[in-house]
Amino acid sequence: MASTLVENYLRMGNLPHIWCPGCGHGIMMRSIIQAIDNLKLDKNKVCVVSGIGCSSRAVGYMDFNTLHTTHGRAIAFATGVKLANPELTVIVISGDGDAVAIGGNHLIHAARRNIDITTVIFNNNIYGMTGGQYSPTTPRGDRGTTAPYGTVDRPFDIPKLAAGAGATYVARGTVYHTKQLISLIERGIQNKGFSMVEGVSVCPTYYGRKNKKGSAVDMMKWQRDHAVDVKAAGKLSPEELEDKFLIGEFKNTAEPEYTEEYQKIIDRFVK
C-alpha cells in the first residue's frame, strides 16, 4: 500500500526529501496523500498550494497540480485558484509561522468568507527552515533563536482562532495519532467551505534540541501522553486535563460557500 502511494502521488525524481531525520512533516504529507487516496479524488482535479517554510517544501514532492508561492500568501493564491476553477479540490499546506504570523490575515479572511479550501497547518512550534526562531505557537517560556531565554509571548490556539474567524470545519490531530489525522483531513476536504486542520508535528532538530525535548521518538511519545480527544475531555476534571491539549473535531457546520455565492451574483447579471 505504501509503495502504491509513493508511485501514484509522489514525484520520484524530486526525492530524497530535504527534511531532517525525525521530522514529522513526512507523516503530515503522507496523511494528506492517504486522505486524497481514500476519497478517490482525481489527482488532476486536485491543486495543492504552499507558501514558504519546511512544511511548504511538500508540494515539490507531491504529484498534483501544485503551487509553491511566497511567504504567508498560500491562502491568497489558493483563493485565486478556487475562484478561477471552483471544481478543483484546493488544499493549502502551511506551517505555523507561514499560516498564523505573516499569513494570519489571509487565514482569518478565508475563514470569514467560508471559501471551499482545506488548509492543513503543519505545526512544529518553531520556524525550522530559517534557523529556529520562535513562532506564534511556541509555548510560553520555550526557547528559540530569537528567544534564547524563553519567549514571553502567549501562543495562538489555532483551532480557536480559525473557529472564531468563521471556518466551518476545524480540527486538530498529531503525527502520533496518524489514523485520526487522516480521517480529520478527509472530513475537512469533504466539507463544503473553509476547513482548517492543524497537525501537531515534531521538530527534533531546532525545537527539540533548544528545549531539551529528547529524540523525535520522545517527542511523539509526549504527544501520545498529553493529547486528549475532545469527545473524552468533557468527562475529565480540570486536574486531569492539566498539561494536556485537545485533539479531534472541534467544529463542523454548514454555511453558504463563497464561490457558490459569488456565482449567484454573476448569474444575476450575465444573461
JOKAWO-V798319 format. One record per backbone hydrogen bond with DSSP energy under -1.0 kcal/mol. NH is the residue of the N-H (numbers start at 0). CO is the residue of the C=O. E is the energy in kcal/mol with one decimal. If there is no record, write none. Layout:
nh=<NH | NH>
co=<CO | CO>
e=<E | E>
This chain:
nh=<4 | 5 | 6 | 7 | 8 | 9 | 10 | 11 | 13 | 14 | 22 | 23 | 27 | 28 | 29 | 30 | 31 | 32 | 33 | 34 | 35 | 36 | 37 | 38 | 39 | 40 | 44 | 45 | 46 | 47 | 48 | 49 | 56 | 57 | 59 | 60 | 61 | 62 | 63 | 64 | 66 | 68 | 72 | 76 | 77 | 78 | 79 | 80 | 81 | 82 | 83 | 84 | 87 | 88 | 90 | 91 | 92 | 93 | 98 | 99 | 100 | 103 | 106 | 107 | 108 | 109 | 110 | 111 | 112 | 113 | 114 | 116 | 117 | 118 | 119 | 120 | 121 | 122 | 122 | 126 | 127 | 131 | 137 | 140 | 141 | 143 | 144 | 146 | 149 | 150 | 155 | 160 | 161 | 162 | 163 | 164 | 166 | 167 | 168 | 169 | 170 | 171 | 172 | 174 | 177 | 180 | 181 | 182 | 183 | 184 | 185 | 186 | 187 | 188 | 189 | 190 | 192 | 194 | 195 | 196 | 197 | 198 | 199 | 200 | 207 | 209 | 210 | 211 | 212 | 218 | 219 | 220 | 221 | 222 | 223 | 224 | 225 | 226 | 227 | 229 | 231 | 232 | 234 | 235 | 240 | 243 | 244 | 246 | 247 | 249 | 250 | 252 | 257 | 260 | 261 | 262 | 263 | 264 | 265 | 266 | 267 | 269>
co=<0 | 1 | 2 | 3 | 4 | 5 | 60 | 9 | 10 | 11 | 19 | 201 | 23 | 24 | 25 | 26 | 27 | 28 | 29 | 30 | 31 | 32 | 33 | 34 | 36 | 35 | 41 | 42 | 88 | 64 | 90 | 66 | 53 | 54 | 56 | 57 | 57 | 8 | 61 | 45 | 47 | 49 | 69 | 72 | 73 | 74 | 75 | 76 | 77 | 78 | 79 | 80 | 84 | 44 | 46 | 117 | 48 | 119 | 94 | 95 | 96 | 100 | 102 | 103 | 104 | 105 | 106 | 107 | 108 | 109 | 109 | 114 | 89 | 194 | 91 | 196 | 93 | 120 | 198 | 132 | 125 | 126 | 134 | 150 | 138 | 146 | 131 | 143 | 146 | 141 | 135 | 156 | 157 | 158 | 159 | 160 | 161 | 193 | 193 | 250 | 195 | 247 | 197 | 199 | 175 | 176 | 177 | 178 | 179 | 180 | 181 | 182 | 183 | 184 | 185 | 186 | 190 | 116 | 168 | 118 | 170 | 120 | 172 | 122 | 202 | 205 | 206 | 208 | 207 | 214 | 215 | 216 | 217 | 218 | 219 | 220 | 221 | 222 | 244 | 246 | 228 | 228 | 231 | 232 | 236 | 240 | 225 | 227 | 171 | 169 | 169 | 167 | 113 | 256 | 257 | 258 | 259 | 260 | 261 | 262 | 263 | 265>
e=<-2.1 | -2.2 | -2.5 | -2.5 | -2.3 | -1.6 | -2.8 | -1.2 | -2.1 | -1.4 | -2.0 | -2.2 | -1.8 | -2.8 | -2.5 | -2.2 | -1.8 | -2.3 | -2.8 | -2.2 | -2.4 | -2.5 | -2.9 | -1.9 | -1.1 | -1.8 | -2.5 | -1.2 | -2.8 | -2.8 | -2.9 | -2.7 | -1.1 | -2.0 | -1.4 | -1.7 | -1.1 | -3.0 | -1.7 | -1.7 | -2.1 | -3.1 | -1.9 | -2.4 | -2.7 | -2.2 | -1.6 | -2.1 | -2.6 | -2.3 | -2.1 | -2.2 | -2.0 | -2.8 | -2.7 | -3.0 | -2.9 | -2.0 | -2.7 | -1.8 | -1.7 | -1.4 | -1.9 | -2.3 | -1.8 | -2.2 | -2.1 | -2.3 | -2.3 | -1.5 | -1.4 | -2.3 | -2.2 | -3.2 | -3.3 | -2.2 | -2.9 | -1.1 | -2.6 | -2.7 | -1.2 | -2.4 | -1.4 | -2.8 | -2.3 | -1.2 | -3.1 | -1.5 | -1.8 | -2.4 | -2.8 | -2.2 | -2.7 | -2.7 | -2.5 | -1.5 | -2.3 | -1.4 | -1.5 | -2.3 | -2.1 | -2.4 | -2.9 | -1.9 | -1.6 | -2.2 | -2.6 | -1.9 | -2.5 | -2.3 | -2.4 | -2.3 | -2.1 | -2.4 | -2.1 | -1.3 | -1.5 | -2.6 | -2.7 | -2.7 | -2.7 | -3.3 | -2.9 | -2.6 | -3.0 | -2.3 | -1.5 | -1.0 | -2.6 | -2.2 | -2.0 | -2.3 | -1.9 | -1.5 | -2.1 | -2.2 | -1.6 | -1.9 | -2.6 | -2.9 | -1.1 | -1.6 | -1.6 | -1.7 | -1.5 | -2.0 | -2.4 | -2.1 | -3.4 | -2.6 | -1.7 | -2.6 | -1.5 | -2.1 | -2.6 | -2.0 | -1.4 | -1.2 | -1.8 | -2.9 | -1.5 | -2.0>
